[in-house]
Amino acid sequence: MNSQLDNNMIERRSERISYFIDANIRAESNVYNACIENLSLDGVECMVTAKQLTSMDFSQGKIVILSVDTKKGETLNMNCIIKWFIKAPNYDKAMILGMKILNPPHQYREMVEKDIKKCVGLISENQVRNE
């Protein structure tokens, strides 16, 4: 890793929680399958897989669209800027991306806030399900 990449990964301002959910990333005319591995109120880290994967689709500073289905059945389409990317260890056709969500929608922030509270024990799993 280069020092710029190290700094971008270290300078996260938000608390992150482990969170595994399927997603899609649209980079120009290409759509890629992804799995979000952790998230915060304004960012995500995800693994992207594809038969053909080029770093040109995921260069630092590029704007992409992240699509996620919430537990409530809503699809959130969020504009994101790629902050960093690396080739995934042990996978030939995968990359790990760190992205900042530009103007996170209310539904996304609400989902993350509930799960952060659950992770730190402020609310129970039943309270999360019932809200």
Secondary structure, DSSP 4 states (H G I P E B T S, - for coil): --HHHHHHHHT--S--EEEEEEEEEEETTEEEEEEEEEE-SSEEEEEEE-SS--GGGG-TT-EEEEEEE-TTSPEEEEEEEEEEEEEPTT-TTEEEEEEEESS--HHHHHHHHHHHHHHTTSS-HHHHHH-
